[in-house]
Amino acid sequence: MNNRHRRITKLRKQELNVLKTKFERGYGVSAEEVYKVLSQCVADASEAIRKFEISILDIKWEDTE
């Protein structure tokens, strides 16, 4: 890793930290907490969609018999 890459990476981390701080001040919640909640929502939605698709396939399978 060269020096230019290190400087750019350091700058990006600083910018990210500034944005995280602004987000936390503006909304009163940390970005990490929001990420955890949204990740769980996406996981729950994916699970619900999967179960729905399975039930549709089961219904179609029963109709063909």
N, CA, C, O and CB atoms as a CASP TS submission, in Angstrom:
PFRMAT TS
TARGET T0000
AUTHOR 0000-0000-0000
METHOD Language model
MODEL 1
PARENT N/A
ATOM      1  N   MET     1       0.848  -1.171   0.000  1.00  0.00           N
ATOM      2  CA  MET     1       0.000   0.000   0.000  1.00  0.00           C
ATOM      3  C   MET     1       0.897   1.238   0.000  1.00  0.00           C
ATOM      4  O   MET     1       1.779   1.372   0.848  1.00  0.00           O
ATOM      5  CB  MET     1      -0.967  -0.004   1.224  1.00  0.00           C
ATOM      6  N   ASN     2       0.669   2.126  -0.940  1.00  0.00           N
ATOM      7  CA  ASN     2       1.516   3.306  -1.012  1.00  0.00           C
ATOM      8  C   ASN     2       0.977   4.439  -0.137  1.00  0.00           C
ATOM      9  O   ASN     2      -0.128   4.364   0.400  1.00  0.00           O
ATOM     10  CB  ASN     2       1.640   3.773  -2.457  1.00  0.00           C
ATOM     11  N   ASN     3       1.783   5.478  -0.013  1.00  0.00           N
ATOM     12  CA  ASN     3       1.420   6.596   0.869  1.00  0.00           C
ATOM     13  C   ASN     3       0.170   7.329   0.398  1.00  0.00           C
ATOM     14  O   ASN     3      -0.654   7.751   1.210  1.00  0.00           O
ATOM     15  CB  ASN     3       2.574   7.577   0.966  1.00  0.00           C
ATOM     16  N   ARG     4       0.033   7.478  -0.905  1.00  0.00           N
ATOM     17  CA  ARG     4      -1.144   8.175  -1.437  1.00  0.00           C
ATOM     18  C   ARG     4      -2.416   7.429  -1.048  1.00  0.00           C
ATOM     19  O   ARG     4      -3.401   8.037  -0.632  1.00  0.00           O
ATOM     20  CB  ARG     4      -1.051   8.315  -2.977  1.00  0.00           C
ATOM     21  N   HIS     5      -2.385   6.132  -1.185  1.00  0.00           N
ATOM     22  CA  HIS     5      -3.550   5.318  -0.825  1.00  0.00           C
ATOM     23  C   HIS     5      -3.855   5.453   0.665  1.00  0.00           C
ATOM     24  O   HIS     5      -5.020   5.545   1.052  1.00  0.00           O
ATOM     25  CB  HIS     5      -3.311   3.836  -1.190  1.00  0.00           C
ATOM     26  N   ARG     6      -2.833   5.466   1.492  1.00  0.00           N
ATOM     27  CA  ARG     6      -3.036   5.613   2.944  1.00  0.00           C
ATOM     28  C   ARG     6      -3.667   6.957   3.271  1.00  0.00           C
ATOM     29  O   ARG     6      -4.566   7.040   4.108  1.00  0.00           O
ATOM     30  CB  ARG     6      -1.702   5.464   3.698  1.00  0.00           C
ATOM     31  N   ARG     7      -3.193   8.017   2.606  1.00  0.00           N
ATOM     32  CA  ARG     7      -3.751   9.351   2.861  1.00  0.00           C
ATOM     33  C   ARG     7      -5.214   9.416   2.447  1.00  0.00           C
ATOM     34  O   ARG     7      -6.040   9.983   3.162  1.00  0.00           O
ATOM     35  CB  ARG     7      -2.945  10.424   2.113  1.00  0.00           C
ATOM     36  N   ILE     8      -5.532   8.844   1.306  1.00  0.00           N
ATOM     37  CA  ILE     8      -6.919   8.850   0.832  1.00  0.00           C
ATOM     38  C   ILE     8      -7.804   8.049   1.780  1.00  0.00           C
ATOM     39  O   ILE     8      -8.914   8.473   2.103  1.00  0.00           O
ATOM     40  CB  ILE     8      -7.012   8.276  -0.599  1.00  0.00           C
ATOM     41  N   THR     9      -7.322   6.907   2.220  1.00  0.00           N
ATOM     42  CA  THR     9      -8.086   6.077   3.147  1.00  0.00           C
ATOM     43  C   THR     9      -8.318   6.813   4.457  1.00  0.00           C
ATOM     44  O   THR     9      -9.419   6.770   5.006  1.00  0.00           O
ATOM     45  CB  THR     9      -7.363   4.752   3.405  1.00  0.00           C
ATOM     46  N   LYS    10      -7.298   7.482   4.958  1.00  0.00           N
ATOM     47  CA  LYS    10      -7.420   8.237   6.206  1.00  0.00           C
ATOM     48  C   LYS    10      -8.429   9.368   6.041  1.00  0.00           C
ATOM     49  O   LYS    10      -9.245   9.610   6.931  1.00  0.00           O
ATOM     50  CB  LYS    10      -6.049   8.800   6.642  1.00  0.00           C
ATOM     51  N   LEU    11      -8.375  10.056   4.911  1.00  0.00           N
ATOM     52  CA  LEU    11      -9.308  11.140   4.645  1.00  0.00           C
ATOM     53  C   LEU    11     -10.737  10.617   4.569  1.00  0.00           C
ATOM     54  O   LEU    11     -11.650  11.244   5.106  1.00  0.00           O
ATOM     55  CB  LEU    11      -8.937  11.857   3.349  1.00  0.00           C
ATOM     56  N   ARG    12     -10.943   9.494   3.919  1.00  0.00           N
ATOM     57  CA  ARG    12     -12.286   8.909   3.818  1.00  0.00           C
ATOM     58  C   ARG    12     -12.822   8.534   5.194  1.00  0.00           C
ATOM     59  O   ARG    12     -14.001   8.741   5.481  1.00  0.00           O
ATOM     60  CB  ARG    12     -12.267   7.672   2.907  1.00  0.00           C
ATOM     61  N   LYS    13     -11.964   7.985   6.040  1.00  0.00           N
ATOM     62  CA  LYS    13     -12.398   7.626   7.391  1.00  0.00           C
ATOM     63  C   LYS    13     -12.790   8.868   8.173  1.00  0.00           C
ATOM     64  O   LYS    13     -13.779   8.855   8.906  1.00  0.00           O
ATOM     65  CB  LYS    13     -11.291   6.862   8.131  1.00  0.00           C
ATOM     66  N   GLN    14     -12.017   9.950   8.021  1.00  0.00           N
ATOM     67  CA  GLN    14     -12.345  11.196   8.710  1.00  0.00           C
ATOM     68  C   GLN    14     -13.687  11.742   8.229  1.00  0.00           C
ATOM     69  O   GLN    14     -14.511  12.170   9.038  1.00  0.00           O
ATOM     70  CB  GLN    14     -11.237  12.239   8.490  1.00  0.00           C
ATOM     71  N   GLU    15     -13.909  11.726   6.912  1.00  0.00           N
ATOM     72  CA  GLU    15     -15.180  12.189   6.360  1.00  0.00           C
ATOM     73  C   GLU    15     -16.339  11.337   6.862  1.00  0.00           C
ATOM     74  O   GLU    15     -17.403  11.862   7.189  1.00  0.00           O
ATOM     75  CB  GLU    15     -15.138  12.169   4.832  1.00  0.00           C
ATOM     76  N   LEU    16     -16.136  10.040   6.923  1.00  0.00           N
ATOM     77  CA  LEU    16     -17.174   9.140   7.407  1.00  0.00           C
ATOM     78  C   LEU    16     -17.497   9.427   8.869  1.00  0.00           C
ATOM     79  O   LEU    16     -18.665   9.440   9.258  1.00  0.00           O
ATOM     80  CB  LEU    16     -16.741   7.681   7.234  1.00  0.00           C
ATOM     81  N   ASN    17     -16.473   9.653   9.673  1.00  0.00           N
ATOM     82  CA  ASN    17     -16.698   9.961  11.085  1.00  0.00           C
ATOM     83  C   ASN    17     -17.466  11.268  11.250  1.00  0.00           C
ATOM     84  O   ASN    17     -18.329  11.373  12.121  1.00  0.00           O
ATOM     85  CB  ASN    17     -15.364  10.039  11.833  1.00  0.00           C
ATOM     86  N   VAL    18     -17.159  12.270  10.417  1.00  0.00           N
ATOM     87  CA  VAL    18     -17.888  13.539  10.473  1.00  0.00           C
ATOM     88  C   VAL    18     -19.352  13.313  10.125  1.00  0.00           C
ATOM     89  O   VAL    18     -20.240  13.832  10.802  1.00  0.00           O
ATOM     90  CB  VAL    18     -17.261  14.577   9.513  1.00  0.00           C
ATOM     91  N   LEU    19     -19.607  12.546   9.080  1.00  0.00           N
ATOM     92  CA  LEU    19     -20.987  12.267   8.683  1.00  0.00           C
ATOM     93  C   LEU    19     -21.740  11.488   9.757  1.00  0.00           C
ATOM     94  O   LEU    19     -22.914  11.752  10.013  1.00  0.00           O
ATOM     95  CB  LEU    19     -21.009  11.492   7.371  1.00  0.00           C
ATOM     96  N   LYS    20     -21.065  10.532  10.383  1.00  0.00           N
ATOM     97  CA  LYS    20     -21.700   9.768  11.462  1.00  0.00           C
ATOM     98  C   LYS    20     -22.078  10.683  12.612  1.00  0.00           C
ATOM     99  O   LYS    20     -23.163  10.556  13.179  1.00  0.00           O
ATOM    100  CB  LYS    20     -20.770   8.651  11.959  1.00  0.00           C
ATOM    101  N   THR    21     -21.186  11.606  12.960  1.00  0.00           N
ATOM    102  CA  THR    21     -21.444  12.538  14.057  1.00  0.00           C
ATOM    103  C   THR    21     -22.616  13.454  13.722  1.00  0.00           C
ATOM    104  O   THR    21     -23.479  13.685  14.568  1.00  0.00           O
ATOM    105  CB  THR    21     -20.190  13.372  14.363  1.00  0.00           C
ATOM    106  N   LYS    22     -22.658  13.975  12.504  1.00  0.00           N
ATOM    107  CA  LYS    22     -23.773  14.831  12.083  1.00  0.00           C
ATOM    108  C   LYS    22     -25.088  14.063  12.139  1.00  0.00           C
ATOM    109  O   LYS    22     -26.104  14.597  12.585  1.00  0.00           O
ATOM    110  CB  LYS    22     -23.534  15.373  10.659  1.00  0.00           C
ATOM    111  N   PHE    23     -25.072  12.821  11.690  1.00  0.00           N
ATOM    112  CA  PHE    23     -26.272  11.987  11.714  1.00  0.00           C
ATOM    113  C   PHE    23     -26.748  11.785  13.145  1.00  0.00           C
ATOM    114  O   PHE    23     -27.937  11.910  13.439  1.00  0.00           O
ATOM    115  CB  PHE    23     -26.003  10.628  11.043  1.00  0.00           C
ATOM    116  N   GLU    24     -25.810  11.471  14.030  1.00  0.00           N
ATOM    117  CA  GLU    24     -26.167  11.219  15.425  1.00  0.00           C
ATOM    118  C   GLU    24     -26.726  12.475  16.085  1.00  0.00           C
ATOM    119  O   GLU    24     -27.692  12.398  16.844  1.00  0.00           O
ATOM    120  CB  GLU    24     -24.949  10.715  16.205  1.00  0.00           C
ATOM    121  N   ARG    25     -26.136  13.614  15.806  1.00  0.00           N
ATOM    122  CA  ARG    25     -26.640  14.869  16.373  1.00  0.00           C
ATOM    123  C   ARG    25     -28.014  15.212  15.808  1.00  0.00           C
ATOM    124  O   ARG    25     -28.891  15.681  16.534  1.00  0.00           O
ATOM    125  CB  ARG    25     -25.656  16.018  16.097  1.00  0.00           C
ATOM    126  N   GLY    26     -28.194  14.982  14.539  1.00  0.00           N
ATOM    127  CA  GLY    26     -29.450  15.346  13.889  1.00  0.00           C
ATOM    128  C   GLY    26     -30.620  14.463  14.283  1.00  0.00           C
ATOM    129  O   GLY    26     -31.738  14.950  14.452  1.00  0.00           O
ATOM    130  N   TYR    27     -30.374  13.174  14.428  1.00  0.00           N
ATOM    131  CA  TYR    27     -31.461  12.233  14.688  1.00  0.00           C
ATOM    132  C   TYR    27     -31.444  11.639  16.091  1.00  0.00           C
ATOM    133  O   TYR    27     -32.420  11.013  16.503  1.00  0.00           O
ATOM    134  CB  TYR    27     -31.409  11.129  13.690  1.00  0.00           C
ATOM    135  N   GLY    28     -30.380  11.818  16.814  1.00  0.00           N
ATOM    136  CA  GLY    28     -30.327  11.310  18.177  1.00  0.00           C
ATOM    137  C   GLY    28     -30.061   9.818  18.284  1.00  0.00           C
ATOM    138  O   GLY    28     -30.193   9.241  19.364  1.00  0.00           O
ATOM    139  N   VAL    29     -29.694   9.195  17.192  1.00  0.00           N
ATOM    140  CA  VAL    29     -29.365   7.770  17.194  1.00  0.00           C
ATOM    141  C   VAL    29     -28.069   7.574  16.429  1.00  0.00           C
ATOM    142  O   VAL    29     -27.778   8.302  15.480  1.00  0.00           O
ATOM    143  CB  VAL    29     -30.514   6.917  16.570  1.00  0.00           C
ATOM    144  N   SER    30     -27.299   6.594  16.848  1.00  0.00           N
ATOM    145  CA  SER    30     -26.039   6.349  16.146  1.00  0.00           C
ATOM    146  C   SER    30     -26.303   5.601  14.842  1.00  0.00           C
ATOM    147  O   SER    30     -27.296   4.888  14.703  1.00  0.00           O
ATOM    148  CB  SER    30     -25.061   5.548  17.040  1.00  0.00           C
ATOM    149  N   ALA    31     -25.405   5.780  13.908  1.00  0.00           N
ATOM    150  CA  ALA    31     -25.530   5.110  12.612  1.00  0.00           C
ATOM    151  C   ALA    31     -25.449   3.599  12.780  1.00  0.00           C
ATOM    152  O   ALA    31     -26.089   2.857  12.034  1.00  0.00           O
ATOM    153  CB  ALA    31     -24.438   5.595  11.643  1.00  0.00           C
ATOM    154  N   GLU    32     -24.670   3.139  13.749  1.00  0.00           N
ATOM    155  CA  GLU    32     -24.541   1.701  13.981  1.00  0.00           C
ATOM    156  C   GLU    32     -25.866   1.099  14.433  1.00  0.00           C
ATOM    157  O   GLU    32     -26.238   0.006  14.004  1.00  0.00           O
ATOM    158  CB  GLU    32     -23.452   1.423  15.025  1.00  0.00           C
ATOM    159  N   GLU    33     -26.588   1.830  15.317  1.00  0.00           N
ATOM    160  CA  GLU    33     -27.883   1.332  15.780  1.00  0.00           C
ATOM    161  C   GLU    33     -28.882   1.264  14.627  1.00  0.00           C
ATOM    162  O   GLU    33     -29.639   0.301  14.506  1.00  0.00           O
ATOM    163  CB  GLU    33     -28.431   2.226  16.905  1.00  0.00           C
ATOM    164  N   VAL    34     -28.875   2.291  13.786  1.00  0.00           N
ATOM    165  CA  VAL    34     -29.766   2.306  12.626  1.00  0.00           C
ATOM    166  C   VAL    34     -29.442   1.142  11.706  1.00  0.00           C
ATOM    167  O   VAL    34     -30.346   0.481  11.193  1.00  0.00           O
ATOM    168  CB  VAL    34     -29.652   3.642  11.862  1.00  0.00           C
ATOM    169  N   TYR    35     -28.156   0.887  11.497  1.00  0.00           N
ATOM    170  CA  TYR    35     -27.735  -0.218  10.640  1.00  0.00           C
ATOM    171  C   TYR    35     -28.235  -1.553  11.192  1.00  0.00           C
ATOM    172  O   TYR    35     -28.720  -2.398  10.438  1.00  0.00           O
ATOM    173  CB  TYR    35     -26.204  -0.238  10.504  1.00  0.00           C
ATOM    174  N   LYS    36     -28.115  -1.742  12.514  1.00  0.00           N
ATOM    175  CA  LYS    36     -28.574  -2.993  13.118  1.00  0.00           C
ATOM    176  C   LYS    36     -30.071  -3.184  12.918  1.00  0.00           C
ATOM    177  O   LYS    36     -30.521  -4.268  12.547  1.00  0.00           O
ATOM    178  CB  LYS    36     -28.238  -3.020  14.610  1.00  0.00           C
ATOM    179  N   VAL    37     -30.845  -2.121  13.166  1.00  0.00           N
ATOM    180  CA  VAL    37     -32.302  -2.216  13.037  1.00  0.00           C
ATOM    181  C   VAL    37     -32.698  -2.484  11.586  1.00  0.00           C
ATOM    182  O   VAL    37     -33.534  -3.346  11.315  1.00  0.00           O
ATOM    183  CB  VAL    37     -32.975  -0.924  13.543  1.00  0.00           C
ATOM    184  N   LEU    38     -32.094  -1.744  10.655  1.00  0.00           N
ATOM    185  CA  LEU    38     -32.428  -1.942   9.243  1.00  0.00           C
ATOM    186  C   LEU    38     -32.007  -3.319   8.750  1.00  0.00           C
ATOM    187  O   LEU    38     -32.707  -3.930   7.943  1.00  0.00           O
ATOM    188  CB  LEU    38     -31.769  -0.868   8.392  1.00  0.00           C
ATOM    189  N   SER    39     -30.872  -3.809   9.227  1.00  0.00           N
ATOM    190  CA  SER    39     -30.437  -5.152   8.840  1.00  0.00           C
ATOM    191  C   SER    39     -31.447  -6.196   9.296  1.00  0.00           C
ATOM    192  O   SER    39     -31.761  -7.132   8.561  1.00  0.00           O
ATOM    193  CB  SER    39     -29.052  -5.464   9.429  1.00  0.00           C
ATOM    194  N   GLN    40     -31.951  -6.027  10.511  1.00  0.00           N
ATOM    195  CA  GLN    40     -32.941  -6.967  11.030  1.00  0.00           C
ATOM    196  C   GLN    40     -34.242  -6.871  10.241  1.00  0.00           C
ATOM    197  O   GLN    40     -34.884  -7.886   9.973  1.00  0.00           O
ATOM    198  CB  GLN    40     -33.204  -6.705  12.520  1.00  0.00           C
ATOM    199  N   CYS    41     -34.634  -5.650   9.868  1.00  0.00           N
ATOM    200  CA  CYS    41     -35.850  -5.474   9.059  1.00  0.00           C
ATOM    201  C   CYS    41     -35.718  -6.167   7.709  1.00  0.00           C
ATOM    202  O   CYS    41     -36.646  -6.838   7.258  1.00  0.00           O
ATOM    203  CB  CYS    41     -36.147  -3.982   8.852  1.00  0.00           C
ATOM    204  N   VAL    42     -34.583  -6.007   7.074  1.00  0.00           N
ATOM    205  CA  VAL    42     -34.354  -6.642   5.777  1.00  0.00           C
ATOM    206  C   VAL    42     -34.362  -8.160   5.923  1.00  0.00           C
ATOM    207  O   VAL    42     -34.921  -8.866   5.083  1.00  0.00           O
ATOM    208  CB  VAL    42     -33.018  -6.169   5.167  1.00  0.00           C
ATOM    209  N   ALA    43     -33.742  -8.659   6.987  1.00  0.00           N
ATOM    210  CA  ALA    43     -33.721 -10.104   7.215  1.00  0.00           C
ATOM    211  C   ALA    43     -35.137 -10.633   7.441  1.00  0.00           C
ATOM    212  O   ALA    43     -35.503 -11.680   6.906  1.00  0.00           O
ATOM    213  CB  ALA    43     -32.825 -10.448   8.422  1.00  0.00           C
ATOM    214  N   ASP    44     -35.930  -9.912   8.231  1.00  0.00           N
ATOM    215  CA  ASP    44     -37.310 -10.333   8.486  1.00  0.00           C
ATOM    216  C   ASP    44     -38.143 -10.300   7.209  1.00  0.00           C
ATOM    217  O   ASP    44     -38.937 -11.206   6.953  1.00  0.00           O
ATOM    218  CB  ASP    44     -37.952  -9.439   9.553  1.00  0.00           C
ATOM    219  N   ALA    45     -37.958  -9.252   6.410  1.00  0.00           N
ATOM    220  CA  ALA    45     -38.700  -9.147   5.151  1.00  0.00           C
ATOM    221  C   ALA    45     -38.306 -10.274   4.202  1.00  0.00           C
ATOM    222  O   ALA    45     -39.167 -10.852   3.539  1.00  0.00           O
ATOM    223  CB  ALA    45     -38.449  -7.780   4.485  1.00  0.00           C
ATOM    224  N   SER    46     -37.032 -10.588   4.131  1.00  0.00           N
ATOM    225  CA  SER    46     -36.571 -11.681   3.268  1.00  0.00           C
ATOM    226  C   SER    46     -37.176 -13.006   3.704  1.00  0.00           C
ATOM    227  O   SER    46     -37.592 -13.813   2.873  1.00  0.00           O
ATOM    228  CB  SER    46     -35.038 -11.771   3.283  1.00  0.00           C
ATOM    229  N   GLU    47     -37.220 -13.223   5.001  1.00  0.00           N
ATOM    230  CA  GLU    47     -37.796 -14.456   5.535  1.00  0.00           C
ATOM    231  C   GLU    47     -39.290 -14.536   5.215  1.00  0.00           C
ATOM    232  O   GLU    47     -39.791 -15.597   4.843  1.00  0.00           O
ATOM    233  CB  GLU    47     -37.570 -14.540   7.058  1.00  0.00           C
ATOM    234  N   ALA    48     -39.995 -13.419   5.360  1.00  0.00           N
ATOM    235  CA  ALA    48     -41.428 -13.401   5.061  1.00  0.00           C
ATOM    236  C   ALA    48     -41.678 -13.675   3.581  1.00  0.00           C
ATOM    237  O   ALA    48     -42.589 -14.425   3.231  1.00  0.00           O
ATOM    238  CB  ALA    48     -42.045 -12.050   5.460  1.00  0.00           C
ATOM    239  N   ILE    49     -40.877 -13.074   2.719  1.00  0.00           N
ATOM    240  CA  ILE    49     -41.023 -13.303   1.275  1.00  0.00           C
ATOM    241  C   ILE    49     -40.744 -14.761   0.941  1.00  0.00           C
ATOM    242  O   ILE    49     -41.452 -15.365   0.136  1.00  0.00           O
ATOM    243  CB  ILE    49     -40.073 -12.381   0.474  1.00  0.00           C
ATOM    244  N   ARG    50     -39.715 -15.325   1.556  1.00  0.00           N
ATOM    245  CA  ARG    50     -39.381 -16.729   1.304  1.00  0.00           C
ATOM    246  C   ARG    50     -40.536 -17.640   1.716  1.00  0.00           C
ATOM    247  O   ARG    50     -40.897 -18.556   0.977  1.00  0.00           O
ATOM    248  CB  ARG    50     -38.095 -17.123   2.062  1.00  0.00           C
ATOM    249  N   LYS    51     -41.115 -17.393   2.890  1.00  0.00           N
ATOM    250  CA  LYS    51     -42.233 -18.212   3.355  1.00  0.00           C
ATOM    251  C   LYS    51     -43.447 -18.053   2.446  1.00  0.00           C
ATOM    252  O   LYS    51     -44.157 -19.023   2.178  1.00  0.00           O
ATOM    253  CB  LYS    51     -42.603 -17.841   4.792  1.00  0.00           C
ATOM    254  N   PHE    52     -43.683 -16.832   1.974  1.00  0.00           N
ATOM    255  CA  PHE    52     -44.799 -16.578   1.068  1.00  0.00           C
ATOM    256  C   PHE    52     -44.614 -17.334  -0.241  1.00  0.00           C
ATOM    257  O   PHE    52     -45.556 -17.944  -0.749  1.00  0.00           O
ATOM    258  CB  PHE    52     -44.938 -15.076   0.797  1.00  0.00           C
ATOM    259  N   GLU    53     -43.409 -17.296  -0.783  1.00  0.00           N
ATOM    260  CA  GLU    53     -43.128 -18.022  -2.024  1.00  0.00           C
ATOM    261  C   GLU    53     -43.312 -19.519  -1.840  1.00  0.00           C
ATOM    262  O   GLU    53     -43.854 -20.192  -2.717  1.00  0.00           O
ATOM    263  CB  GLU    53     -41.708 -17.728  -2.507  1.00  0.00           C
ATOM    264  N   ILE    54     -42.866 -20.043  -0.712  1.00  0.00           N
ATOM    265  CA  ILE    54     -43.026 -21.476  -0.439  1.00  0.00           C
ATOM    266  C   ILE    54     -44.504 -21.836  -0.362  1.00  0.00           C
ATOM    267  O   ILE    54     -44.920 -22.872  -0.881  1.00  0.00           O
ATOM    268  CB  ILE    54     -42.309 -21.868   0.875  1.00  0.00           C
ATOM    269  N   SER    55     -45.301 -20.982   0.288  1.00  0.00           N
ATOM    270  CA  SER    55     -46.731 -21.286   0.389  1.00  0.00           C
ATOM    271  C   SER    55     -47.399 -21.252  -0.984  1.00  0.00           C
ATOM    272  O   SER    55     -48.276 -22.068  -1.265  1.00  0.00           O
ATOM    273  CB  SER    55     -47.424 -20.293   1.335  1.00  0.00           C
ATOM    274  N   ILE    56     -46.992 -20.320  -1.835  1.00  0.00           N
ATOM    275  CA  ILE    56     -47.541 -20.275  -3.197  1.00  0.00           C
ATOM    276  C   ILE    56     -47.164 -21.539  -3.960  1.00  0.00           C
ATOM    277  O   ILE    56     -47.999 -22.119  -4.654  1.00  0.00           O
ATOM    278  CB  ILE    56     -47.034 -19.024  -3.952  1.00  0.00           C
ATOM    279  N   LEU    57     -45.921 -21.964  -3.836  1.00  0.00           N
ATOM    280  CA  LEU    57     -45.491 -23.184  -4.522  1.00  0.00           C
ATOM    281  C   LEU    57     -46.243 -24.402  -4.006  1.00  0.00           C
ATOM    282  O   LEU    57     -46.599 -25.291  -4.780  1.00  0.00           O
ATOM    283  CB  LEU    57     -43.987 -23.389  -4.351  1.00  0.00           C
ATOM    284  N   ASP    58     -46.488 -24.444  -2.692  1.00  0.00           N
ATOM    285  CA  ASP    58     -47.257 -25.556  -2.130  1.00  0.00           C
ATOM    286  C   ASP    58     -48.670 -25.586  -2.694  1.00  0.00           C
ATOM    287  O   ASP    58     -49.192 -26.653  -3.016  1.00  0.00           O
ATOM    288  CB  ASP    58     -47.304 -25.457  -0.604  1.00  0.00           C
ATOM    289  N   ILE    59     -49.292 -24.412  -2.812  1.00  0.00           N
ATOM    290  CA  ILE    59     -50.650 -24.343  -3.356  1.00  0.00           C
ATOM    291  C   ILE    59     -50.657 -24.800  -4.807  1.00  0.00           C
ATOM    292  O   ILE    59     -51.530 -25.568  -5.211  1.00  0.00           O
ATOM    293  CB  ILE    59     -51.215 -22.911  -3.242  1.00  0.00           C
ATOM    294  N   LYS    60     -49.696 -24.337  -5.589  1.00  0.00           N
ATOM    295  CA  LYS    60     -49.623 -24.751  -6.995  1.00  0.00           C
ATOM    296  C   LYS    60     -49.365 -26.247  -7.100  1.00  0.00           C
ATOM    297  O   LYS    60     -49.920 -26.912  -7.976  1.00  0.00           O
ATOM    298  CB  LYS    60     -48.520 -23.969  -7.734  1.00  0.00           C
ATOM    299  N   TRP    61     -48.532 -26.780  -6.220  1.00  0.00           N
ATOM    300  CA  TRP    61     -48.219 -28.206  -6.236  1.00  0.00           C
ATOM    301  C   TRP    61     -49.471 -29.024  -5.934  1.00  0.00           C
ATOM    302  O   TRP    61     -49.704 -30.054  -6.567  1.00  0.00           O
ATOM    303  CB  TRP    61     -47.106 -28.530  -5.218  1.00  0.00           C
ATOM    304  N   GLU    62     -50.284 -28.570  -4.967  1.00  0.00           N
ATOM    305  CA  GLU    62     -51.513 -29.277  -4.627  1.00  0.00           C
ATOM    306  C   GLU    62     -52.514 -29.221  -5.777  1.00  0.00           C
ATOM    307  O   GLU    62     -53.250 -30.181  -6.007  1.00  0.00           O
ATOM    308  CB  GLU    62     -52.132 -28.687  -3.358  1.00  0.00           C
ATOM    309  N   ASP    63     -52.547 -28.107  -6.497  1.00  0.00           N
ATOM    310  CA  ASP    63     -53.482 -27.973  -7.622  1.00  0.00           C
ATOM    311  C   ASP    63     -53.130 -28.908  -8.769  1.00  0.00           C
ATOM    312  O   ASP    63     -54.023 -29.343  -9.496  1.00  0.00           O
ATOM    313  CB  ASP    63     -53.502 -26.535  -8.122  1.00  0.00           C
ATOM    314  N   THR    64     -51.873 -29.222  -8.948  1.00  0.00           N
ATOM    315  CA  THR    64     -51.467 -30.082 -10.059  1.00  0.00           C
ATOM    316  C   THR    64     -51.703 -31.556  -9.764  1.00  0.00           C
ATOM    317  O   THR    64     -51.693 -32.375 -10.684  1.00  0.00           O
ATOM    318  CB  THR    64     -50.008 -29.857 -10.383  1.00  0.00           C
ATOM    319  N   GLU    65     -51.911 -31.904  -8.525  1.00  0.00           N
ATOM    320  CA  GLU    65     -52.096 -33.322  -8.170  1.00  0.00           C
ATOM    321  C   GLU    65     -53.481 -33.809  -8.422  1.00  0.00           C
ATOM    322  O   GLU    65     -53.780 -34.976  -8.171  1.00  0.00           O
ATOM    323  CB  GLU    65     -51.762 -33.551  -6.740  1.00  0.00           C
TER
END
